[in-house]
């Protein structure tokens, strides 16, 4: 699975793809909806990687009793919420039946 449909979108269509994915709405264009379905797993993986990195950083700062540990923990909480929201959006995209191009 690649991002072929997403890559073929114009800049305004790419904005519509992001709006469609993150808001959970359906766009009038089948191309935009298809690109949003392609984008979904990549978004989930990338947000999960960022969250994992922040967990590691926060853990190291807590172990070293660094003054920045509180900031890193706060960033972790926000990142985990973002990961949850991305998973919700990903499930929404998977629940939609693929529409013909």
DRENMI-145944 format. One record per residue (C-alpha): x, z, y; residue in one letter. Coordinates in nm, 3 decimals, padded with zeros to 5 digits. Example, Ala and Ser with C-alpha at 12.3 -4.5 7.8 and 13.67 -1.06 7.14 Angstrom:
% residues 2
RONU        px        pz        py   type
RONU    01.230    00.780   -00.450      A
RONU    01.367    00.714   -00.106      S
END
This chain:
% residues 101
RONU        px        pz        py   type
RONU    00.000    00.000    00.000      X
RONU    00.138   -00.098    00.335      X
RONU    00.027   -00.114    00.691      X
RONU   -00.025   -00.492    00.695      X
RONU   -00.364   -00.478    00.864      X
RONU   -00.247   -00.215    01.112      X
RONU    00.065   -00.417    01.199      X
RONU   -00.145   -00.727    01.262      X
RONU   -00.361   -00.542    01.518      X
RONU   -00.324   -00.589    01.891      X
RONU   -00.240   -00.290    02.110      X
RONU   -00.605   -00.230    02.197      X
RONU   -00.700   -00.256    01.829      X
RONU   -00.428   -00.005    01.739      X
RONU   -00.578    00.235    01.992      X
RONU   -00.917    00.179    01.829      X
RONU   -00.760    00.249    01.486      X
RONU   -00.624    00.583    01.607      X
RONU   -00.954    00.669    01.774      X
RONU   -01.143    00.575    01.456      X
RONU   -00.914    00.781    01.231      X
RONU   -00.885    01.095    01.443      X
RONU   -01.249    01.109    01.557      X
RONU   -01.408    01.015    01.227      X
RONU   -01.624    00.752    01.392      X
RONU   -01.674    00.401    01.260      X
RONU   -01.566    00.105    01.466      X
RONU   -01.762   -00.217    01.499      X
RONU   -01.463   -00.415    01.372      X
RONU   -01.397   -00.431    00.998      X
RONU   -01.031   -00.495    01.080      X
RONU   -01.004   -00.168    01.274      X
RONU   -01.183    00.026    01.000      X
RONU   -00.955   -00.125    00.734      X
RONU   -00.646   -00.046    00.938      X
RONU   -00.767    00.314    00.983      X
RONU   -00.801    00.345    00.605      X
RONU   -00.443    00.213    00.567      X
RONU   -00.316    00.454    00.833      X
RONU   -00.474    00.763    00.673      X
RONU   -00.220    00.841    00.395      X
RONU    00.075    00.781    00.627      X
RONU   -00.067    01.017    00.888      X
RONU   -00.122    01.286    00.624      X
RONU    00.229    01.254    00.482      X
RONU    00.399    01.258    00.822      X
RONU    00.207    01.562    00.948      X
RONU    00.279    01.741    00.618      X
RONU    00.653    01.672    00.654      X
RONU    00.653    01.800    01.013      X
RONU    00.463    02.113    00.906      X
RONU    00.709    02.175    00.622      X
RONU    01.003    02.140    00.861      X
RONU    00.848    02.389    01.103      X
RONU    00.787    02.637    00.819      X
RONU    01.155    02.617    00.721      X
RONU    01.269    02.661    01.081      X
RONU    01.035    02.956    01.139      X
RONU    01.143    03.121    00.814      X
RONU    01.510    03.093    00.908      X
RONU    01.444    03.233    01.255      X
RONU    01.244    03.523    01.112      X
RONU    01.517    03.602    00.856      X
RONU    01.777    03.604    01.134      X
RONU    01.543    03.810    01.358      X
RONU    01.586    03.554    01.632      X
RONU    01.390    03.589    01.955      X
RONU    01.246    03.239    01.905      X
RONU    01.079    03.339    01.575      X
RONU    00.750    03.410    01.751      X
RONU    00.745    03.069    01.917      X
RONU    00.828    02.899    01.587      X
RONU    00.553    03.094    01.411      X
RONU    00.305    02.989    01.678      X
RONU    00.415    02.627    01.633      X
RONU    00.363    02.674    01.258      X
RONU    00.007    02.790    01.309      X
RONU   -00.072    02.493    01.531      X
RONU    00.099    02.254    01.290      X
RONU   -00.098    02.394    00.995      X
RONU   -00.421    02.343    01.187      X
RONU   -00.311    01.984    01.257      X
RONU   -00.236    01.934    00.888      X
RONU   -00.583    02.064    00.798      X
RONU   -00.746    01.831    01.053      X
RONU   -00.543    01.534    00.926      X
RONU   -00.657    01.612    00.571      X
RONU   -01.019    01.623    00.691      X
RONU   -00.977    01.284    00.861      X
RONU   -00.803    01.145    00.551      X
RONU   -01.090    01.259    00.327      X
RONU   -01.338    01.100    00.568      X
RONU   -01.155    00.768    00.546      X
RONU   -01.143    00.788    00.165      X
RONU   -01.514    00.864    00.150      X
RONU   -01.599    00.540    00.331      X
RONU   -01.640    00.243    00.108      X
RONU   -01.405   -00.040    00.196      X
RONU   -01.586   -00.302    00.395      X
RONU   -01.513   -00.670    00.336      X
RONU   -01.275   -00.830    00.585      X
END
